Amino acid sequence: MTSDWLGGALAVSVGFILGLIFFAGLWWTVKRAVTSPHPALWFIGSMLIRVAITLVGFYWVSADQWWRLLLCTAGFIVARPVVSRTVNQPDTGRRTPCN
């Protein structure tokens, strides 16, 4: 029983960390690719690295148990709004409605 709780907590924690890596890496890639002369290389390379890290992490955490995979996915999904709120948003000033 205790190992189930620990396994679940580990799965959610690792999923959250994988989500932070994935979405922060995406944000970093977009910032770099905008000023790059070859943005496609940035996007493709970053996607391959981020997906590989995520898949290896999910495989490692799941340990052939579907409930750990679900918990890892839940942690991954929770990380998205955390990264979205944390990254620096550009100061666009006051927005006015379109006429």
Helices and strands as residue ranges (DSSP letters): H 2-34, H 39-62, H 66-86
